[in-house]
């Protein structure tokens, strides 16, 4: 499956992506300073190969896509996953909230609008496949993603003070929920402007 939006393409993983995935997870790891740096990156190529390369039918809703620049160069990925969260109206813990994330591995593509385009395409795909309630999570030190999340319409719903420690400094764990009205208004304006940033 392939989704084109402005200057990006979201597509299924292909065998040619594997070598670059290995490099990003073993040598070129700058991205991991921002994407859950408290977690140790473990790359299980067998799992990646079996899950991502099995050629899913077009009607199967994807858990992830590879993110490519306009020249089809693989630069990252978008994902969806289940989180445990809080019932923000009743302050209770509940299960199975769908969250989304994005990783742009290649730093030459950071802060150039690719993340915005990728999240717009990913959210629209999920929304059109029945996911009308979306969340995202990050930490207070990930300033680029915080700016992106707010730009596309995410609003903070939970903050756990000093929950994460990165390089000896405490940061808040943050959960956001997508405001669908803000998202679709932003997309309309974004599409009308014809801008890529």
Sine and cosine of phi, psi and omega as CSV:
sin_phi,cos_phi,sin_psi,cos_psi,sin_omega,cos_omega
0.00,0.00,0.56,-0.83,-0.03,-1.00
-0.60,-0.80,0.73,-0.69,0.04,-1.00
-0.83,-0.56,0.84,-0.54,0.05,-1.00
-0.97,-0.25,0.73,-0.69,0.08,-1.00
-0.60,-0.80,0.88,-0.47,-0.03,-1.00
0.76,0.65,-0.89,-0.45,-0.08,-1.00
-0.99,-0.16,0.28,0.96,0.01,-1.00
-0.80,-0.60,0.29,-0.96,0.12,-0.99
-0.75,-0.66,0.75,-0.66,0.20,-0.98
-0.97,-0.24,0.77,-0.63,-0.04,-1.00
-0.53,-0.85,0.26,-0.97,0.10,-0.99
-0.92,0.39,0.39,-0.92,0.05,-1.00
-0.92,0.38,0.58,-0.82,0.07,-1.00
-0.83,-0.56,0.35,-0.94,-0.06,-1.00
-0.81,0.58,-0.55,0.83,-0.02,-1.00
-0.91,0.42,-0.29,0.96,0.01,-1.00
-0.97,0.26,-0.38,0.92,-0.15,-0.99
-0.87,0.49,-0.70,0.71,-0.02,-1.00
-0.87,0.50,-0.68,0.74,0.00,-1.00
-0.93,0.38,-0.61,0.80,0.05,-1.00
-0.86,0.50,-0.67,0.74,0.02,-1.00
-0.88,0.47,-0.71,0.70,0.00,-1.00
-0.87,0.49,-0.72,0.70,-0.02,-1.00
-0.90,0.43,-0.49,0.87,-0.03,-1.00
-1.00,-0.07,-0.10,1.00,-0.02,-1.00
-0.83,-0.56,-0.60,0.80,-0.08,-1.00
-0.89,-0.46,-0.75,0.66,-0.04,-1.00
-0.99,-0.13,0.98,0.21,-0.18,-0.98
-0.95,-0.31,0.33,0.94,0.02,-1.00
-0.81,0.59,-0.62,0.79,-0.01,-1.00
-0.84,0.55,-0.52,0.85,-0.09,-1.00
-0.96,0.29,-0.20,0.98,0.10,-1.00
-0.93,0.36,-0.30,0.95,-0.07,-1.00
-0.90,-0.44,-0.47,0.88,-0.06,-1.00
-0.99,-0.12,1.00,-0.01,0.01,-1.00
0.76,0.64,0.88,0.48,-0.07,-1.00
-0.92,0.40,-0.22,0.98,0.04,-1.00
-0.98,0.18,-0.21,0.98,0.03,-1.00
-1.00,-0.08,0.65,-0.76,0.07,-1.00
-0.99,0.16,0.78,-0.63,0.00,-1.00
-0.98,0.22,0.86,-0.52,0.06,-1.00
-0.85,-0.53,0.85,-0.52,-0.04,-1.00
-0.97,-0.25,0.91,-0.42,0.06,-1.00
-0.95,-0.31,1.00,-0.08,-0.08,-1.00
-0.87,0.49,-0.53,0.85,0.00,-1.00
-0.89,0.45,-0.70,0.72,0.04,-1.00
-0.89,0.45,-0.72,0.70,0.01,-1.00
-0.85,0.53,-0.73,0.69,-0.05,-1.00
-0.90,0.44,-0.76,0.66,-0.07,-1.00
-0.91,0.41,-0.68,0.73,-0.07,-1.00
-0.98,0.19,-0.66,0.75,-0.18,-0.98
-1.00,-0.05,-0.29,0.96,-0.09,-1.00
-0.93,-0.37,0.19,0.98,-0.09,-1.00
-0.99,0.15,0.00,1.00,0.09,-1.00
0.93,0.37,0.95,0.30,-0.02,-1.00
-0.94,0.33,0.56,-0.83,0.10,-0.99
-0.87,0.49,0.44,-0.90,-0.05,-1.00
-0.86,0.51,-0.50,0.87,-0.08,-1.00
-0.99,0.10,-0.05,1.00,0.04,-1.00
-0.99,0.14,0.80,-0.60,0.00,-1.00
-0.94,0.33,0.78,-0.63,-0.08,-1.00
-0.99,0.15,0.55,-0.84,0.15,-0.99
-1.00,0.02,-0.32,0.95,0.00,-1.00
-0.34,-0.94,0.33,-0.94,0.17,-0.99
-0.69,-0.72,0.44,-0.90,0.18,-0.98
-0.99,0.11,0.63,-0.77,0.01,-1.00
-0.99,-0.14,0.79,-0.61,0.01,-1.00
-0.83,-0.56,0.54,-0.84,0.13,-0.99
-0.96,0.27,0.06,-1.00,-0.08,-1.00
-0.85,0.52,-0.44,0.90,0.01,-1.00
-1.00,0.03,0.23,0.97,-0.01,-1.00
0.94,0.33,0.22,0.98,0.07,-1.00
-0.96,0.29,0.81,-0.59,0.01,-1.00
-0.94,0.34,0.87,-0.49,-0.05,-1.00
-0.84,-0.55,-0.14,0.99,-0.03,-1.00
0.08,-1.00,-0.44,-0.90,-0.01,-1.00
-0.40,-0.92,0.34,-0.94,0.20,-0.98
-0.86,-0.52,0.54,-0.84,-0.05,-1.00
-0.66,-0.76,0.30,-0.95,0.24,-0.97
-0.76,-0.65,0.52,-0.85,-0.04,-1.00
-0.41,-0.91,0.29,-0.96,0.01,-1.00
-1.00,-0.05,0.67,-0.75,0.07,-1.00
-0.84,-0.54,0.41,-0.91,0.25,-0.97
-1.00,-0.03,0.69,-0.72,-0.06,-1.00
-0.60,-0.80,-0.35,-0.94,-0.01,-1.00
-0.90,-0.43,0.53,-0.85,0.20,-0.98
-0.99,0.15,0.97,-0.23,-0.19,-0.98
-0.95,0.32,-0.27,0.96,0.07,-1.00
-0.99,0.12,-0.55,0.84,-0.09,-1.00
-0.91,-0.42,0.07,1.00,-0.01,-1.00
0.80,0.60,0.69,0.73,0.03,-1.00
-0.88,-0.48,0.44,-0.90,0.06,-1.00
-0.99,0.16,0.74,-0.68,0.06,-1.00
-0.74,-0.68,0.25,-0.97,-0.05,-1.00
-0.94,-0.34,0.23,-0.97,0.22,-0.98
0.88,0.48,0.82,0.57,0.20,-0.98
-0.99,-0.11,0.67,-0.74,0.02,-1.00
-1.00,0.04,0.84,-0.54,0.03,-1.00
-0.90,-0.44,0.40,-0.92,0.04,-1.00
-0.83,-0.56,0.37,-0.93,0.05,-1.00
-0.52,-0.85,0.21,-0.98,0.03,-1.00
-0.59,-0.81,0.62,-0.78,0.15,-0.99
-0.74,-0.67,0.83,-0.55,0.18,-0.98
-0.96,-0.28,0.96,-0.27,-0.09,-1.00
-0.94,0.35,-0.64,0.77,-0.13,-0.99
-1.00,0.09,0.94,-0.34,-0.08,-1.00
-0.89,0.45,-0.31,0.95,0.04,-1.00
-0.93,0.37,-0.21,0.98,0.01,-1.00
-0.97,-0.25,0.08,1.00,0.01,-1.00
-0.97,0.26,0.55,-0.84,0.10,-0.99
0.84,0.54,0.58,0.81,0.01,-1.00
-0.81,-0.59,0.22,0.98,0.05,-1.00
1.00,-0.09,-0.15,0.99,-0.03,-1.00
-0.91,0.41,-0.61,0.79,0.03,-1.00
-0.90,0.43,-0.66,0.75,0.04,-1.00
-0.87,0.48,-0.77,0.64,-0.01,-1.00
-0.88,0.48,-0.67,0.74,-0.03,-1.00
-0.91,0.42,-0.70,0.71,0.00,-1.00
-0.92,0.40,-0.63,0.78,0.05,-1.00
-0.86,0.51,-0.77,0.64,-0.02,-1.00
-0.88,0.47,-0.67,0.75,-0.03,-1.00
-0.92,0.40,-0.73,0.68,0.00,-1.00
-0.90,0.44,-0.68,0.73,0.02,-1.00
-0.88,0.48,-0.67,0.74,0.04,-1.00
-0.87,0.50,-0.76,0.65,-0.02,-1.00
-0.91,0.42,-0.69,0.72,0.01,-1.00
-0.85,0.53,-0.71,0.71,0.00,-1.00
-0.94,0.35,-0.21,0.98,0.05,-1.00
-0.94,-0.33,0.40,0.92,0.16,-0.99
0.99,-0.12,0.04,1.00,0.00,-1.00
-0.99,-0.15,1.00,0.08,-0.04,-1.00
-1.00,-0.05,-0.09,1.00,0.04,-1.00
-0.83,-0.55,0.96,-0.27,-0.07,-1.00
-0.85,-0.53,0.58,-0.82,0.02,-1.00
-0.84,-0.55,0.22,-0.98,0.21,-0.98
-0.54,-0.84,0.39,-0.92,-0.01,-1.00
-0.71,-0.70,0.53,-0.85,0.08,-1.00
-0.34,-0.94,-0.23,-0.97,0.03,-1.00
-0.81,-0.58,0.38,-0.93,-0.15,-0.99
-0.93,0.38,-0.20,0.98,0.05,-1.00
-1.00,0.06,-0.14,0.99,-0.04,-1.00
-1.00,-0.03,0.96,0.28,-0.16,-0.99
-0.90,0.44,-0.62,0.79,0.00,-1.00
-0.89,0.45,-0.70,0.72,-0.01,-1.00
-0.93,0.35,-0.60,0.80,0.05,-1.00
-0.85,0.53,-0.69,0.72,0.02,-1.00
-0.89,0.46,-0.69,0.72,0.00,-1.00
-0.90,0.44,-0.73,0.69,-0.03,-1.00
-0.85,0.52,-0.72,0.69,0.01,-1.00
-0.91,0.41,-0.61,0.79,-0.01,-1.00
-0.86,0.51,-0.65,0.76,-0.06,-1.00
-1.00,0.03,-0.01,1.00,0.12,-0.99
0.93,-0.37,0.18,0.98,0.08,-1.00
-0.98,0.21,0.62,-0.78,0.03,-1.00
-0.82,-0.57,0.68,-0.74,-0.03,-1.00
-0.91,0.42,0.75,-0.66,0.03,-1.00
-0.83,-0.55,-0.24,0.97,0.00,-1.00
-0.44,-0.90,0.71,-0.70,0.05,-1.00
-0.72,-0.70,0.84,-0.54,0.08,-1.00
-0.96,-0.27,0.95,-0.31,-0.09,-1.00
-0.90,0.44,0.69,-0.73,0.10,-0.99
0.77,0.63,0.59,0.81,-0.09,-1.00
-0.99,0.13,-0.47,0.88,-0.02,-1.00
-0.91,-0.42,0.56,-0.83,0.09,-1.00
-0.85,-0.53,0.82,-0.57,0.00,-1.00
-0.75,-0.66,0.84,-0.54,0.00,-1.00
0.78,0.62,0.67,0.74,0.07,-1.00
0.98,0.20,0.07,1.00,-0.01,-1.00
-0.89,-0.45,0.64,-0.77,0.00,-1.00
-1.00,0.09,0.62,-0.78,0.03,-1.00
-0.70,-0.71,0.41,-0.91,0.04,-1.00
-0.99,0.14,0.58,-0.81,0.17,-0.98
-1.00,0.00,0.74,-0.67,-0.12,-0.99
-0.83,-0.55,0.67,-0.75,0.12,-0.99
-0.84,-0.54,0.70,-0.71,-0.02,-1.00
-0.83,-0.56,0.50,-0.87,0.11,-0.99
-0.88,-0.48,0.65,-0.76,0.00,-1.00
-0.96,0.28,0.80,-0.60,0.16,-0.99
-1.00,0.05,0.97,-0.24,-0.11,-0.99
-0.86,0.51,-0.63,0.77,0.00,-1.00
-0.88,0.47,-0.71,0.70,0.03,-1.00
-0.90,0.45,-0.65,0.76,-0.01,-1.00
-0.87,0.49,-0.79,0.62,-0.07,-1.00
-0.94,0.35,-0.50,0.87,0.11,-0.99
-0.92,0.39,-0.68,0.73,0.04,-1.00
-0.89,0.46,-0.68,0.74,0.00,-1.00
-0.89,0.46,-0.68,0.73,0.02,-1.00
-0.86,0.51,-0.74,0.67,0.01,-1.00
-0.90,0.43,-0.65,0.76,-0.01,-1.00
-0.89,0.45,-0.71,0.70,0.01,-1.00
-0.92,0.38,-0.62,0.78,0.00,-1.00
-0.92,0.40,-0.59,0.81,-0.02,-1.00
-0.95,0.31,-0.44,0.90,-0.05,-1.00
0.94,0.34,0.34,0.94,-0.02,-1.00
-1.00,-0.04,0.35,-0.94,0.03,-1.00
-0.95,-0.30,0.04,1.00,-0.03,-1.00
-0.86,-0.51,0.00,0.00,0.00,0.00
